[in-house]
Amino acid sequence: MVDTSMDEKRDLLILGGGLVGMTLALAAATRGLSSHVVDRADPAELTADGYDVRASAISTASWNLFTNIGIADRLEPLGCPIEAIAVTDQMKPGRIDFRPEPHEGTLGRMFANRDLRLALFEAAAAQPLIAWHSNARIIDRDRAEHGVSATLADGAVLRAELLVGAEGRASPTRDEAGISLAKWGYGHRAIIAGLVHEKPHGGVAWEIFYPDGPFALLPLRDTPEGRHRSALVWTVSEKDAAGVLALSPRAFLAEVAKRMGDVFGTVELVGERSSYPLSFQHTARMVEQRMVLVGDAAHGMHPIAGQGLNLGLRDVGALVEVLAEARRLGLDLGDAEMLRRYETWRGLDTFSVSFATDVLTRLFGLPGRTASAVRRFGMGGVQRMPVLKRWFMDEARGVSGEVPELLRA
């Protein structure tokens, strides 16, 4: 990939070229900010068929960001609009239906992670303000009074004004800086699978709660042959995960059918199943001297509400806005006061969403008929309160609170 301008000092040194890191580089470029993006992975592997079968819900605000950085047209034909969200406790009466008014548009769009990566990588490769260093191993990071640098295994030294940790949950940049982390595991694992089914999904995302964890059915665009598709994210106890993954396709689909009823009619399994452990983590701080954290490097949560990536993209919008203002005022991008503004802006939002997600995970995981009855009573109340439903939908769309400029229409 791009391997030039090694000796050129750039504005940002972004460590981690995943969905959040590369979006940051492209968003920064819209404000004239240059960046080195360093990633140890091979882009060809990351975008290979079958490498990552996950799909992500892109909120309204995140879609605005993709529009403003110039990749929405490339993605538009590949996404499936989320017209509504149905939330139910074990498919029993008392569900909530979140469906915006026709003039309000959708609740978001579903995309395969592979399609998101391809669009971002293509745009980055064509952007001269981005020097992309893939297949790169960092052997040293340095943050000094007047700048930052990273030394690569091949001897190259990359320099910038500000270091950004965007490597995900296991961020070595965060750990090396000594930023403390609150974290715990849920004892659960998410099993990911692709489904094709007889009945159309109508753009509805289903969140079906069971004591072992949520069972989510996420709408995807039909195949070119017109077959209806959805992504399954099934949360199971860690002790049961190996057994579920070992089931034959027929037995696996039988278990799926028990949990989803006749929502989609006859269902077939497509591709390989995969899984990953579920945990919570949140940093005490998002900034240090000449360094900021974005995305999962700062906050990782349960996928129950599908907000993990969207929170990271809100980090991107806020950080770029703060940095653009610093540049306009003639300040150094590592100015401590400006970085504190970013931390203040994003800290409360990320903690609030992470905490709410954790509470929901525990609340819906309580076993027993009484707990189920209380949940369904509560959901029935929300269903009858338009103001409360509106608040939940605005949160899901990412349009509540102080929205960064790049995330506005």
C-alpha positions in Angstrom: 0.0 0.0 0.0 1.1 3.7 0.3 4.7 3.6 1.5 5.9 7.1 0.6 6.6 10.2 2.6 8.3 8.3 5.4 10.4 11.3 6.5 7.5 13.8 6.2 6.1 15.0 9.5 2.3 14.7 9.3 -0.5 16.0 11.5 -1.7 12.7 12.8 0.0 9.4 13.5 -2.9 6.9 13.6 -2.0 3.5 14.9 -4.7 1.1 13.8 -6.2 1.1 10.3 -9.5 -0.6 11.0 -13.0 0.8 10.4 -12.5 3.6 13.0 -8.9 4.4 12.3 -9.3 4.6 8.5 -12.5 6.6 8.9 -10.6 9.1 11.1 -7.9 9.5 8.5 -10.4 10.2 5.7 -12.4 12.6 8.0 -9.3 14.4 9.0 -8.4 14.8 5.3 -11.7 16.7 4.7 -10.3 19.3 7.0 -6.9 19.4 5.4 -5.2 17.3 8.1 -2.6 14.8 6.9 -1.9 11.4 8.6 0.2 8.4 8.8 -1.9 5.3 9.2 -0.1 2.2 10.5 -1.6 -1.2 10.6 0.0 -4.6 11.1 -2.6 -6.5 9.0 -2.6 -7.2 5.3 -5.5 -5.4 3.6 -5.9 -8.2 1.1 -6.5 -10.6 4.0 -8.9 -8.3 5.8 -11.1 -8.0 2.7 -10.9 -11.6 1.6 -14.2 -13.5 1.2 -15.0 -15.3 4.5 -12.4 -13.5 6.6 -15.0 -11.5 8.6 -18.6 -12.5 8.3 -19.9 -9.9 10.7 -22.2 -7.1 9.7 -22.5 -3.7 11.4 -25.5 -1.4 11.9 -24.6 2.1 10.7 -26.7 4.8 12.4 -28.2 7.8 10.7 -25.4 10.0 12.1 -22.7 7.6 11.1 -24.2 7.5 7.6 -24.0 11.3 7.5 -20.3 10.9 8.3 -19.8 8.5 5.5 -21.5 10.9 3.2 -19.4 13.8 4.3 -16.1 11.9 3.7 -17.2 10.7 0.3 -17.8 7.0 0.5 -21.7 6.9 0.8 -22.2 6.6 -3.0 -19.9 3.6 -3.1 -21.7 1.9 -0.2 -25.3 2.8 -1.0 -26.0 -0.2 -3.3 -24.6 -2.6 -0.7 -26.6 -1.6 2.4 -30.0 -2.7 3.7 -32.1 0.0 5.3 -33.3 -0.7 8.9 -36.9 0.3 8.7 -37.8 -0.8 12.2 -36.5 -2.6 15.3 -38.6 -5.2 17.1 -37.7 -6.0 20.7 -39.2 -9.0 22.4 -38.7 -11.2 25.5 -38.6 -14.8 24.2 -41.2 -14.0 21.4 -43.9 -13.6 24.1 -46.6 -10.9 24.0 -45.5 -7.4 25.0 -42.9 -6.5 22.4 -41.7 -3.0 21.5 -41.7 -1.8 17.8 -39.5 1.1 17.0 -40.5 2.5 13.6 -39.9 6.1 12.6 -42.4 8.3 10.7 -42.0 8.1 6.9 -40.5 11.6 6.6 -37.8 10.7 9.2 -36.1 8.1 7.1 -34.7 4.9 8.4 -33.1 3.9 11.8 -29.9 3.2 10.0 -28.4 0.7 7.5 -26.8 -2.7 7.7 -23.6 -3.4 6.0 -21.2 -6.4 5.8 -18.0 -5.4 7.5 -16.1 -6.5 4.4 -18.0 -4.0 2.2 -17.2 -1.2 4.7 -13.5 -2.1 4.7 -13.3 -2.2 0.9 -14.9 1.3 0.6 -12.7 2.8 3.2 -9.5 1.2 1.9 -10.2 2.3 -1.7 -10.9 5.9 -0.6 -7.7 6.0 1.6 -5.5 4.6 -1.2 -6.7 7.5 -3.4 -6.2 10.2 -0.8 -2.8 12.0 -0.9 -3.1 13.3 2.6 -3.0 9.7 3.9 0.2 7.8 4.0 -0.9 4.2 4.6 1.6 1.7 6.1 0.1 -1.8 6.1 1.8 -5.0 7.1 3.8 -2.8 9.5 5.1 -3.8 12.9 5.8 -1.0 15.4 8.8 -1.5 17.7 8.8 1.8 19.4 6.4 4.7 20.2 7.6 8.1 21.4 5.7 11.1 22.7 7.9 14.1 23.3 7.2 17.8 24.0 7.2 18.9 20.4 5.9 15.8 18.6 5.4 12.1 18.4 6.9 9.3 16.4 6.7 5.5 15.7 9.6 3.4 14.6 8.7 0.4 12.4 10.4 -2.9 12.2 12.0 -2.0 8.9 13.7 1.0 10.4 11.3 3.7 9.1 10.5 6.5 11.6 7.1 8.2 11.2 6.6 11.6 12.8 3.5 13.7 13.6 2.0 16.2 16.0 -0.5 13.9 17.6 -0.6 10.2 18.3 -4.0 8.4 18.0 -4.6 4.9 19.5 -7.1 3.1 17.3 -6.0 -0.5 17.5 -9.1 -1.8 19.2 -9.7 -3.5 22.5 -6.1 -4.8 23.0 -4.6 -1.4 22.2 -0.9 -1.4 23.0 -0.8 2.4 22.7 -3.3 2.7 25.6 -1.5 0.1 27.7 2.0 1.6 27.1 0.6 5.0 28.2 -0.5 3.4 31.5 -4.2 4.4 31.1 -6.3 2.4 33.5 -9.1 0.3 32.3 -12.3 -1.0 33.9 -13.2 -4.3 32.4 -15.1 -7.5 32.9 -16.3 -10.5 30.9 -20.0 -11.6 30.6 -19.2 -15.3 30.4 -20.9 -15.3 27.0 -19.9 -15.7 23.4 -21.5 -14.3 20.3 -22.0 -16.8 17.5 -22.2 -15.1 14.1 -23.8 -16.8 11.0 -25.4 -15.8 7.7 -28.9 -16.9 6.9 -31.1 -17.0 3.8 -34.8 -17.4 4.4 -38.1 -17.9 2.7 -40.0 -14.7 3.9 -38.7 -11.1 3.4 -37.5 -9.4 6.5 -39.1 -6.1 5.6 -36.1 -4.2 6.9 -36.9 -5.2 10.5 -34.1 -5.9 12.9 -35.2 -8.4 15.6 -33.7 -8.4 19.1 -35.1 -11.4 20.9 -34.0 -11.8 24.6 -33.4 -15.1 26.3 -31.9 -15.7 29.7 -28.6 -16.8 28.1 -28.4 -13.6 26.1 -29.9 -11.8 23.1 -30.7 -13.5 19.8 -30.5 -10.8 17.1 -31.6 -11.1 13.4 -30.2 -8.2 11.4 -31.6 -7.5 7.9 -29.2 -7.6 4.9 -29.8 -6.8 1.2 -31.2 -9.6 -0.9 -28.8 -11.6 -3.0 -28.6 -10.8 -6.8 -30.8 -13.9 -7.3 -33.5 -12.3 -5.0 -32.9 -14.5 -2.0 -33.7 -12.9 1.4 -30.8 -12.6 3.8 -30.2 -11.8 7.4 -27.2 -11.9 9.8 -27.6 -13.9 13.0 -25.8 -12.8 16.2 -26.7 -15.4 18.8 -25.4 -15.0 22.4 -24.8 -18.2 24.3 -23.1 -19.1 27.6 -19.3 -19.6 27.2 -19.6 -23.1 28.5 -22.2 -24.0 25.7 -20.4 -22.2 22.8 -18.2 -25.0 21.7 -21.1 -27.4 21.6 -23.3 -25.0 19.6 -20.5 -24.3 17.1 -19.9 -28.1 16.7 -23.6 -28.7 15.8 -24.2 -29.9 12.2 -25.9 -27.3 10.0 -29.2 -29.1 10.3 -29.1 -29.3 14.1 -27.9 -25.7 14.3 -30.8 -24.5 12.2 -33.2 -26.5 14.3 -32.0 -24.6 17.4 -32.2 -21.3 15.5 -35.8 -22.1 14.5 -36.8 -22.8 18.1 -35.7 -19.2 19.1 -37.1 -17.3 16.1 -40.3 -19.1 15.4 -41.8 -18.6 12.0 -40.6 -15.1 11.5 -38.7 -15.9 8.3 -40.2 -19.2 7.3 -37.7 -21.9 6.1 -34.2 -20.9 6.9 -30.8 -22.0 5.4 -27.3 -21.5 6.7 -24.8 -19.6 4.5 -21.0 -19.7 5.0 -19.1 -20.5 8.1 -20.0 -19.8 11.6 -17.7 -17.8 13.8 -17.7 -16.5 17.4 -16.0 -14.1 19.8 -16.2 -13.6 23.6 -18.3 -10.7 25.0 -16.9 -8.2 27.5 -17.1 -4.7 28.8 -14.2 -2.2 29.0 -13.9 1.5 29.5 -10.9 3.7 30.1 -10.6 6.2 32.9 -9.2 8.7 30.4 -9.2 9.2 26.6 -6.2 11.6 26.4 -2.6 11.8 27.5 0.3 14.0 26.5 0.1 14.3 22.7 -2.2 11.2 22.5 -5.9 10.4 22.2 -7.8 7.2 22.1 -10.7 6.4 19.7 -13.1 3.5 19.3 -12.7 0.3 21.0 -9.3 1.3 22.3 -11.3 3.6 24.7 -14.6 1.8 25.1 -15.8 -1.7 24.3 -19.3 -3.0 25.0 -21.8 -5.8 24.6 -23.3 -5.8 21.1 -26.8 -5.8 22.5 -27.7 -2.4 21.0 -25.3 -2.5 18.0 -23.7 0.8 19.1 -20.0 -0.1 19.4 -18.9 1.0 16.0 -21.2 4.0 16.0 -19.7 5.3 19.2 -16.3 5.0 17.6 -17.4 7.0 14.6 -18.8 9.7 17.0 -15.3 9.8 18.5 -14.0 10.4 15.0 -16.4 13.3 14.3 -15.7 15.0 17.6 -11.9 14.6 17.4 -11.7 16.0 13.8 -13.9 19.0 14.9 -11.7 19.8 17.8 -8.5 19.4 15.7 -9.8 21.6 12.9 -10.7 24.3 15.4 -7.1 24.0 16.9 -5.7 24.4 13.4 -7.9 27.4 12.7 -6.7 29.1 15.9 -3.1 28.4 15.0 -2.7 25.9 18.0 -0.5 22.8 18.1 -2.7 19.7 17.5 -1.2 18.3 20.7 -2.5 21.3 22.7 -3.6 19.9 26.1 -6.6 22.2 26.5 -8.0 21.2 23.1 -7.5 17.5 23.8 -9.3 17.9 27.1 -12.2 19.4 25.1 -12.4 16.1 23.1 -12.2 14.0 26.3 -15.0 16.0 28.0 -17.2 15.9 24.8 -16.9 12.1 24.3 -16.3 10.8 27.8 -19.8 11.2 29.1 -21.5 9.9 26.0 -19.3 6.8 25.7 -19.7 6.0 29.4 -23.5 6.6 29.4 -24.0 4.3 26.4 -21.6 1.6 27.7 -23.3 1.7 31.1 -26.8 1.5 29.7 -25.8 -1.4 27.5 -24.4 -3.2 30.5 -27.5 -2.7 32.6 -29.7 -3.9 29.7 -27.6 -7.0 29.3 -27.9 -7.9 33.0 -31.6 -7.0 33.2 -32.6 -9.2 30.2 -30.4 -12.0 31.5 -32.4 -12.5 34.7 -34.0 -15.9 34.6 -37.5 -16.9 35.7 -41.1 -16.2 34.8 -41.4 -13.3 37.2 -38.4 -11.5 35.6 -39.8 -12.1 32.2 -43.2 -10.8 33.2 -41.7 -7.6 34.6 -39.6 -7.1 31.4 -42.7 -7.5 29.2 -44.7 -5.2 31.4 -42.0 -2.6 31.1 -41.7 -3.0 27.3 -45.5 -2.7 27.0 -45.3 0.6 28.8 -42.6 1.9 26.5 -44.7 0.8 23.5 -47.6 3.0 24.7 -45.3 6.1 25.3 -44.5 7.8 22.1 -42.1 10.3 23.8 -40.0 7.5 25.3 -40.0 5.6 22.0 -38.8 8.8 20.3 -35.9 9.1 22.8 -34.8 5.6 22.2 -35.0 6.0 18.4 -33.0 9.2 18.5 -30.3 7.5 20.6 -30.2 4.6 18.1 -29.9 7.0 15.2 -27.1 8.9 16.9 -28.9 12.3 16.6 -29.3 13.2 20.3 -27.0 15.4 22.3 -24.2 17.4 20.8 -23.6 15.9 17.4 -20.3 16.7 15.6 -20.6 18.6 12.4 -19.3 15.8 10.2 -22.2 13.6 11.6 -24.9 16.0 10.6 -26.8 15.9 7.4 
